[in-house]
Amino acid sequence: MSALGQLLRPRSVAVIGASADASKMTGRPVGYLQRHGFPGEIWPVNPRAETIAGLPCFPEVAALPGAPDAAIVLLGPERAEAAVRDLAARGCAAAIVLASGYGEANAEGAARQEALKRAAGPMRLLGPNTIGLVNLTDGIMLSATGALEVGDLPAGAISVVSQSGGILGALLSRAADRGIGFAKLVSTGNEADLDSSDLIAELVEDEATRVIAVYMEGLRRPQAFRAAARRAAELGKPIVVYKVGRSESGARAATSHTGALAGADRVYDALFRQSGVIRAESFNDLLDIPAALAKGRRAAGNRVAILTSTGGAGTLLADNCGLAGIEVPPPDAETTQRLATLLDEDQATVGRNPVDVTLAGLRPDLFRGAITALLDSPLYDAVAVVIGSSALAAPDIVAGAIVECQARSDKPILAYVSPHAPHLVRLLNGKGIAAFATPESCPTVLRALRAPALPAVVGAPAVNPSALSGLPAGNLNEAESKALFARFGLPVTREVAAPDAAAAQAAAEAMGGEVVLKILSRAIAHKSELGGVRLGLSPAEIPAACADMLARVQAAGAPAPEGFLVQERLRGGVEMILGFHRDPQLGPVLLLGAGGVAAELWEDTALRLLPLTRADAEAMLEELKSARLLRGFRGAPPADVPALLDAIMAFAAMAGAAGERLVEAEINPLFVLPEGQGVRAVDGLVVLR
């Protein structure tokens, strides 16, 4: 068994700093282990006690009868380091440090945390600043959380990884109140050693775990997380993540539009999409979605039948489904006829969705028959049953009918309990039916029940140091940037770099027709803001335009440009933005969106982390509202989408080959020309280290 396996399922536990006073926090762990039936050895360590809770107490770690599989350290920071060092020397596999005052506190605490990690040596460490772990499958409580005072803690199939100890306790108590069982719950705390990716990877292999719920504040190792998520998808074990810190107020200032558009939370969205992970949008979702997924049934599509015994609540649920994009179509002809015969109603009455069975709600035979008819219909992917106040008088009749119908179908049944009836929610969840107290929960869960696609296996791109040979550090000018794009097969506009106005005029004459004139400068990232871009100029207009641009640059106090860029003028394309940004937590990110001068105004963008597949590129395109323009909008010709996808992959290859030297890169606009005519990089920006 691995050290992490020994931590989750130890055969012996040392409790360092255990107290004989069960009312104290340091007295809880021994009591919890005993109360919940831990079958292994419990070794309290306290030099001032001979016995604790009827168990022999040891004066120090060195006096233990053997090397414990796991230890829980209940000492403050001033003594925890020595205890961890002693446990490592004794051969302990893994230790949990509950104390705070480490990396979360200040610089001194961060140094203390590093010392703690060094003291652990090869021993694995959970925490510090953690509430510990709870293994309900095997009755192992390595925690001091007061949530374990709850009387009935049912074991179940959901495991939880939380970077907050308080959240772990909140989920444990809320789930118990709703009849939802957990397998394992682990608080990773400061993650001095073991992090959330380690725990997810371990729990994915746990036989008792069907779903993993994650409360995430940040992510130390995104590639390890993606690997664990891939393994979870292979085993059919969904991961549901509630990520806090969604505010964009902390987004860093960036040179490119891409940096401004690729906010930190949106990058996490991209990570979850690529990893096949379900994102919980609210804290309630972190319990609702895993509870439904743990039942083991999935929805093949997006259509739900609503069966209600109270008209108003049925309408409320249907409205929430519609707002969430869940289809609520009326029954097909065969199902309508079947319901009409069963309920002795005319077809006009029962041929609607929601299907109202108000008077039949207390007749189990009719209730079962109506649910079965809707489950049998090929039109529906799931059934949502609204339970009204009439069920309060006979909850077992209603629950029994739903459970019986669910057993005969592989389609999921959800229950919305309309009155305030926690006992009904608890009863249904305990019988294997996903039950909720709010109408908003049902469509949220229905979306999650549609199995995400298996994430693709993508190898890390090979860094090629020669890819950026000859290029200086800092901002490249537009000509240098586009020359780099061209090295990787990205088509660029025909253009000539000119040192002065005379050379620019000569270039315009050679190019023929109207041209575009731009300032060429490494110091000016957004040229149009300084009047540094002019469209549709004839060769004769070039000298005056150059003089005007130089005057504007000087008036703005900007450095003198290196010269001018004379460029062919393109017409008839769809303007896109294609960018690269290095997120400080998650790493390299690629952005695609509606481009041009209004890129930040429209914010119609999609993100993915590198490396990415062509399927990722196609999915990004489908997320954009502006994708309609590419398909041909209001008589315009369809754009060259295959060429756009080629450009995305070439841009990603450039970013991968550049490695850490590439800070930011952007093509804005990237003109996508009509079908068969390809794409052109019209403007470009690259920032190198």
N, C-alpha and C positions, 0 to 999 in steps of 0.2 A: 504494500500500500504506500502511495506517495505521502509526503509530509502533509500536503493539503488534504488528502483523504483521511489521514490520521487526525487532523484538526476537526474535520466534519464528523468523523465517526470514531472517536478515541475509545480505547479499551481501559485507559487509566488517565485520570485527570488530577493534576496538582493545583490547589487553590492557594496562591501565595498571598499572605496577608489576610487570611480568613479570620472572621470574628466569631466568638461564641454567642454574641448577641444577634439573634435572628432579625431584630428590628432595624439593625443598621444595614446600610448598603453593602458593606463588606461581609455581612452575615448571610446575605441572600443566596449567593451562588451554590453553596453547599446544600442549603435547604431546597432550592429549586431542583438540583440534581436528584436529591432523595425523593422529593414529592412526585416527580415525573417519571420515576422508575429507572434511573440510569443503571444499567446492569453491570458496569465495570467498577474499577477501583477508584475511590475518592480519597485523595491525600491532602488534608489541610496542612498548611505550613504557617505556624505562629509560635515564636519562642516563648510567649507568655501563657500558653494554654497546653494542657496535657491531652484533653479530648475536646472535640467540637461536634455537636449533634450526634453523640455516641460513637464517633470515629476517633481513632488514635490521631493525635496531632504531632507534627514533626517540627523540631526547632529551626531547621534550615533545609535548604534544597539538597545539600550534600547528604543529609540523613535519610532521604527518601529510600524506600525499599527497591527502587528500580528507576529506570528512565521513563518518565511519563510520556504518553503519546501527545498530550496537550496540557497546557497550563494556562490559567487565567490569573493575571497579576493585578491585585487590587491595591497596590501601593501608589503613593504619590510620585511625581517625577524625581524627587530627590533620592528615592530609594529604588525606583523601578529599574534603573540601568544596572545596578548590581545584581538584582534578582534575575534579570534577563541574561546577564553574563553567566550566572551560576546555573541557570537552566540549560543554556547552550553547552556548558562544560559537562553537565550531567547526561547529555544526549537526548534532551527533549526534542521532539519533532517540530513542534510549533507552539508559539505562545501568543496570548492575547493581552494587550496592555490597554486598560481602560482609561487611564489618567489623561487629563487635558493639560494644557500649558506647554505644548510643543510647537510644531510648525504653524498651527493656526493662530498662535498668539503674537509672536514678534520675532525679531532676528535672534534673540537669545534662545527662544523656544525652538527655532529652526536648527540651531547648533546642537541643542539638547537632543533633538530628534535624530540628527545624524549620528550622534554618539550612541544613541539607543540602537540604531541599526548596526553600527559597528560591533556593539556588544553582543548582538544576536549571532554574528558570524554566519555559519551555514544554516542555523535554525530559522525557520520561516516565522514571520511576525505579522500579526493582524493588529492594526492600529498604528500608533496610539490614538487616543481620543475617539474610542469606539465603545459601543454598548455591548459588543461581543456577538455571539451567534446562538441561534436556537434551532435545534434539529428535532422537529416534532415527529418525524418518521420513527426515530429511534429513542425518543425521550431523553435527549441530551441538551441540557440548558447551560451553556457557557456564557452566562449573561447576568447582569444585575438589574435589568430593566424592570420597573414596576408593572409593566404590562403583563408579566408572567403571574401576577396576582389574580388575573381573570380566571374564573373557575373552570370553564370548559374551553379548551383550546383544541379543536378538532384537527387531526392530521389530514393532509390533502395532497394535491399534485402540483401546487404552485410554490416555486422557490423565489426568494426575494434577495436581491443584492442592493444595499443602500449605502450611500456615502454619508448618510446622516443616521445617527443612532436614534434620535427622537422620532424620525419618520418610520423606522423599523417598528418601534413600539406602537406608533399610531396605527400602522397597517395591521399589526397583530391584534389589537383590541377591536378595531373596526370590523375586521374579517370575522372574528369570533362572534360579534353581535349579529352578523348577517349569515352565519352558518357556513362560512367559506373556510376551507382548511388549507393549511400551508404544509409544505414538506420541510424546507430549510429556509432560514432567514439569517443573513449575515450583514453586519455593519462594517464597512471597510475603514471608516474614519479617515485619518490623515494619509493612509496608504504609504507609510514609510517603506514597506516591502510589498506585501500582497495588495494588489489593486483589484478593481471591479472586473477587469478582463480576466485575471487569474481565476476569480471565483465563478464567473460565467462559464469559462471553459471547463471547470471542474463539475459544475452543476449540470451542464449539458449532458454529461455522461452518467449522471445519477439516475438509477432506475425509477426512483419514486417521483422524479420531477418530469412534468409534462410541459410546463410553461415557466418562463423566467421573467419576473417583473423587476425592473431596475429603476431606482431613484438616483439620478445622475446630476452631479454638480459640474463635473468636468471629466476629461478623459486623458490619461497619461500616455497610453499606447494605442493609437487608433488602428494600426495594422493588426495588433493582437486582438482587438475587439472585432475587427472584420473577420478574422480567422475563426474566432469563437462563434460568431453569428452564422458564418457559412456552415460550420459543423452542426449548429442547432437546426438550420434549415434542412440539412441532409437527413437529420433524425426526426424531422417533423415536430420540433419543439419550438414554438414561437417565442420570441423575445419582445417584451413590451417595455418601452423606456419612457419615463417622465423626466424630461430635462429641464432643470430650472436655469434662470439667468437668461431669459428671452429678450431682455431689453437691449436695444441697439445703442443706448447712450454711451456704452463703453467702446464702440467701434473706433479703431484708430484712424487718424488722418492718413490719407493715402494719395500718392501721386496720380494714379489712374482712376478713371470712372469705376473700373472693376473693383478696386479696393473699397470704394464707397458703397457699391452695390452688394458686395459679398460680405454682409454682416455675419458676426460669429454664429448667431443662432441659425441662420440659413445654411451655414456650412454643416452644422449638426443635422439639419433636415436632409441634406445631400448624403451624408454618411449613412443615415438610417435607411434611406431609399435604396442605396447601393448594397446595403447589407441585409436587405429583406427584413428589417426591424420595424415593428409597429410603434408609432409615436403616440403616446397618451397626451392629449391636449389639455387635460385637467387632472387634478389630483384624484378625483373620483374615478376617472378612467383607469388609473393605475391599479384599481381593485376590480372595477367592473369588467374590463376587457380580459384580463387573465382568468377571472372566474368563469367567464363564458367559454374561453378557449380551452380551459381545463376539462370541459365536458367531452371534448374529443370530436365534436362535429363541426364541419365547415360548410359555408354557403357557396354553392357553385356560381351564383350570380348576384344580382342587385335588386331582386324583386321580392317583396314581402306581402303576405296576407295578414290582415289584422282581424282578429276575432274578438268581439267585445260584448259584454253584458251591460255596458253603460255607454250610451251614445256620445256624451260629451267627452269622456276620456278617450274614446276611440278616435274622435275627430282630432283631439289634442295630439295623440300619438301619430296619426297620419300626417298632420301638419309638420311635426318635427321631422318625420321621415322625409317629407318633400323638401324641406329646407336643407337637409343633409345630403340630398341627391339620391335617396333610396326610392325606388319606384314602388308605387302602391296601385297596381292595375286592378280593374274589376275582374271577377272570376270569369273563366272561359265558359262556354255554353254548357259543356258536360258537367262541370262542377256546379254551375248555377242550378241546373236541373236536379242534381243530386241533393243540394242543400234545400231546394224548394220541397222536394218529396220528404226529406227527413224532418224538416221543421214545420211542414204543412203551411207553407207561406207561398204567395205568388212570386214568380221569378223576378219581377221588378223590385220587390222588397229585398230579396237576398242577393240580387245580382250586382251588388255594390261592394266596395272595399273602403272602409271597414265593413265586415259582416256582423250585423247586430243580432244577437240571440238573447235579448233581454229576458224574455219569459222562459227561455229554455236553460238559463244559466244554472239553475238548481236541479236540473234533471241530468244526472250523469250520463245516461245513454245518449241523449241528444247532444250534450256537450262533447262527449267523445266522438260521436259521429261527425259533428261539424269540424272538429280539429282534424280528424282523419281525412275527410273529404278535401280539405285545403292542403294537407301534406301530400295527398296523392296527386294533386293537380300538377302537371308538368310546367304550368305557368309560374309557380312560386318556388323560390329557393329557401325560404324560411317562413315560419309562422310566429307572429307575436300575439299573445293572448293577453287581453286587458282584464284584470281581475277587479271587479267592483265591490261595493260594500256588502252586496248580498252574500259574498263568500265568507264574510266574517262569522256568520252563524254556522257554517259547515266547511271549514278550511280543508279538512281531510278529503272531502268529496271532490272538491275542485282540484286539489293537488294530486289526488289519486288518478283522476281522469287524464290530467296532463302527463303524468309520469307514464301511465299505461300507453298513451299515444306515442310518446317520445321513444319508447322501447321498440316500437314497430317501424320506425323510420330513421333514416340516416340524415334527414334534414334537421337543422336546429330549431328548437322551440324556445322563445323568450317569453318571459312573463313580466308585465308591467302592473304592479300593485298600486291601484289608484288611491285607495284610502290610506291613511297613516296606520300601517299594520306591520310593524317590524317582525312580529311573530310569523306572519305569512311569508315575508321575504326569507326569513331564516328557515322556515319549514321547506319551502321550495328549493332553496339552494342546497339544503341538506339532503334532498331527494334527487339531486342531480339536474335540476332545472335552473338555468340562469335567470334570476329574478332581480328586479330593480324597483326603486321607489320613485324614480323620476322619468318622465317621458323622453327627456333628452338622452338618457343612457342607451335606450334601445337602438336608435339609428347609429350611434357611435359604435356600439358593439357589432351591429350588422355589417358595418364597413370593415371592421377588423376580422370578421369571420371569413372574409374572402381571402384565401391563402395567398400571400405574396409570392412572387416568382423566386425561384432559387437563385441566389446571387451567383454571378459568374466568378470563376477562378481567374484572377488576373495577376500575372507575375509583375514584380517591380521592374520598371524600365531600367535598362543599362545606361549609366551615366557615361557620356562621351566627352572627356575634357577638351578634345580638339574641336568640339562643336562651336565653341565660342572663341576660337583662336583669333587673335588680332583685334579683339574688341575691348575697349577700355572699361574700367569700373565706372559706375554712376549711370546717369541718363544717356541713352544713345539718341542721336537726332533721328528724324523720320527716315532719311535715306539709309542710315546704318541699320535701323530697326527692320526696315523692309528687306534689306539685303539678307539679314539673318532669317527672316521668314522664308525667303526664296531658297535658301540652302536646304530647307526641309520640304520643298515642293509646294509651298503656298504661292499661288499666282498673285502677282502684284501689278499695279498700274505701270504703263510706260511712263518714264520720267527721267529728268536730267537734273543733277545738282549743279547749280551755277554759283560762282563766287561773288558775282556782282550783277548789276542791272544789264550791262551790255551783253554778258554771257547768257543771261536769262532771256533777253530778247532774241538772241541768235538761236537759242534752244527752241523757243516758241515758233520761230519761222521754220525751223527744220521739222518740227512736229506737225505743223499745218493745222488750220482751223482754230476754233476756240480752245483755250487751255485753262488750267487752274494754276494759280501762283500762290506759293506758300513761303513763309519764313522758314529757314532751316536753322534750328537751334537746339542744342542739348539742354539749355537752361529754361526753355519755354515749353511746358508740356501741353498746354491747351491754347493753341495758336489763335483760334477764332475769337477768344475772349479779348485779345489785344488787336483785333483787326488784322491778324496775320494770315488770313486766307481770303483769296478773291477768286470768284468763279467766272467763267465765260469771257475771258480777256482775249483780245486780238494781239498779235505781236506788237502793233504800234502802241498799245496801251500799257505795255509792260514797264517801260522806264518810269512813268509817272506813278504807277502802282507800287513799284519798288521803293521809290522815294517816300511815298505816303506811309508804307509799312515801317520803314526805318524811323520816320518821325514819330510814329505811334509807340514804337518800342522805346525810343529815347524818352518820350514824355511819361511813360509808365515806370521809368527807372529800371527797366530790365537790361541785362547785358546785351551787347551787340551780337547779332546772329552771325553764324558762320557763313551765311549766304542765303540763296533762295532755291526753291524746288519748283521746277516747271513740270507739270503733269498733264497727261491726257484727261479730257473731261468725259466721264461716263454718264450715261442716262439710261433710264428704264430698268434699273435694278431695285431690289428690296434691301434697305440698309439694315445690317445687323451689327452687333458688337460681339467680339470673341476675345475673352480676356483670361489672364492667369494671375492668381493672387496666392500668396503664401500665408495661410492662417497660422497664427502663433501657436495654437494648440494642436490642430489637426493636420497641418501640413499643406501640400500643394492642392490648389482648387482651380478648376476651370469653370468659366462663366460663358453662357450664351444668352443673347437677348436681342430685343429691339434696339437698333443702334442709331447713330446720328447725334445731332446736337442735343436732342431731348432724351438721351439714354437714361439719365438719372431722374428725369421728370416722370417717365412712364414706368420705370422699374419693372418692366416685363422681362424677367430673367429667370434662368434655371442654372443650378449649380451641380457639379459633381466633383468628388475628390479623384485625384490621380492615384494609381493608374485607372483608366476607364476603357470600356469596350465600345464597339460600334453600337451595340444595343443601348448602352448608356447614352450615347450621342443621340440616337433616335428618340429615346425617352425624354431627353432634355427638350428636343424640338417640339414634341407633343405637348409639353407643359406650357408652352408659350401661347399667349393670345395672338401674337403676331404671326403664328404659324399659318393662320388663314390667309395672310397676304402672300405667303410663299406658295400656297396651293392655287392661287389665282383668285382675286377678289374683285367683284363688280366688273367683270369683263377683262381684267388684266391677265396677261398670259401667266401660266404656272412658272415658278422659278426653278432653277437647277438645284433641286434638293440633294441629289446624290453628290454633286460637286461640293455642296455645303458640308455634308457629312465627311467627305474626304478632307476638307479643310480643317474641320474640328479634330480629326484624328492626326493630321499632320502637325497641327498646333500643339496637341497633347504630346506627340513624339518629340517635338522641339523642347517642351518644358521638361520632359523626362530626361532627355540627353543633357540638358544644361545643368541639371542637379541644383546644388545649393547656390550656385552663382546667380541664378535667375531669381530676382526679387519680385518683379512685376513685368507683365507684358500685355499688350492690348492692340487689337485691330479695331478701329472704330472711325469710319464705318468699314465693314466688309460688305461689298456690293455682291448680292446674289442675283446674277443675270438670268434672263429667260432660259427655259429648258435647252440644254445642249451648249450653252455659251459659257458655263463655268462661273467662277467667282473671281473677285479682285480685291486685294487689300488696298484700300484707298488711303488710309492713314495708319500710322503705327507708332507705338511707344514701347520701349524696353528699358528696364532698370536692372543693372547688374551689380554684383558685389565685386 
